[in-house]
Amino acid sequence: MKRSHKYAASALLTISALSGGSIALHAGKMSPAAQRGKKVFYNKPCAACHFTTAQRKVGPGLKGVYGRRSKDGVGKLTYRRLYKFIKNPRSIKKNAQMIRVPLTNRELKDLIAYLRTL
């Protein structure tokens, strides 16, 4: 990558991080964390119950999940709320049907990075 492109990419990532948003540097490319998160999604039980589209499976479709308001009273799905919910669903919603999946903190952060790309 050319030096000027590295600086431009770095500036975009900084702006994205400061704004709380996510931007793709090139169409179809994900951050390393999101790429790892995608592997977590498909290697853990996540894909058994969720589609990465808006279509419902056993659980809700996950397209646009980051930042949307939950339909079942959980509230706006921010980073903090997703982290807490995925780590222990019943800590947020007492009658949650989602199972508790043992994930490391790194896996959980990477998974949320992937969910932000949907």
N, C-alpha and C positions, 0 to 999 in steps of 0.2 A: 504494500500500500504506500502511495506517495506521502511524503511528510505533510503536505497541505491537506490531504484527505484525512490523515490521522487527527490533525488539529480540528478539522470540521466535525469529524465523528465524535471527538472528545467534547466539543462544545455542545453538540446536539444531546449527548448523553447527560451533560451537566444541566442543561435547560430542562430536559425531561425529568431528571431527578428532583430538581428544585420545584417544578410545577406539579409533581406527583403523578404525572402522566407517563405514558410509554410511547415511544416512537420507534418505528422500524427504520433502520439505516438503509436497508435495501429491501425491496419487496421479497417476502418469503424467508427472510433471515431473522433468526431470534438470537437473543443474548445467550451467552453460555449457560446462565442460570435457567433461562426458559427452556433451553434444549435439555438440560438435566431434568427439569421439571416435567417435560413431556415424557421422558423415560420413566420417571416415577409414576406418572399417571397411568401408563400402559403396563408397567411391571407390578404395580400394587393393585388392589381390588377396585380402584376408581372407575376404570372403564367397564367393569361388570355392571355398574348401575347408572353411569352417566355417559351421554353423548357429548362431544365437544361442539355440537351444533345447538340450535335452539330446541330441537326435538327432545321430548321427554322420554326417558327409558324407565327404569325403576325410580330413579331420582330425577331432578330437573335437568334440562339441557344446560350446558355451561357457557354457551356463547354469550358474551357480554356480562358474565356473572360479576366480574370485578366492578364495583361501584353501583350496581343496580340495587334497587330496593327489593328485599325478599317479600314474596307473596304470603308467607306464613308467619309474619309478625316478628321475624328476627331483626329486621331493620335494614339499613343500608349496608351492603357488603363491602366494607372497607378492608384494607390490608389487615388491620388489627382484629376485626371481627371474623374474617375468613380464617386467619391463623388460629384464633381461639376455637372456632367452630370445627375446623378440620381436626385439630388436635384432640378435642373432646366435644363432640356434637351436643351432648346433653348438658354441658356447662352453659350453653347459650339457649338451647331449647329442650326443656325437660322431657318431652315426648318425641324427640327426634328419632326417625327410623334409621338414619345413617349410622353405620357401625363405626366404632373407634378403630382406626387403623394405626398401628404403631409406626411412626415416622420419626426420623431424627430431625432436629431443628433445621439442619441443612436441607434435607429432603422437603420439609414443609415450606421453607422459604423458596426453594426452587420450584415447587409445585405451584405456589402462588404466582411466581414470576411467569410461569406458563399460562396460568388461568388469565392473567392480565393480557395475554396476546390473543385470546379468543374473542 
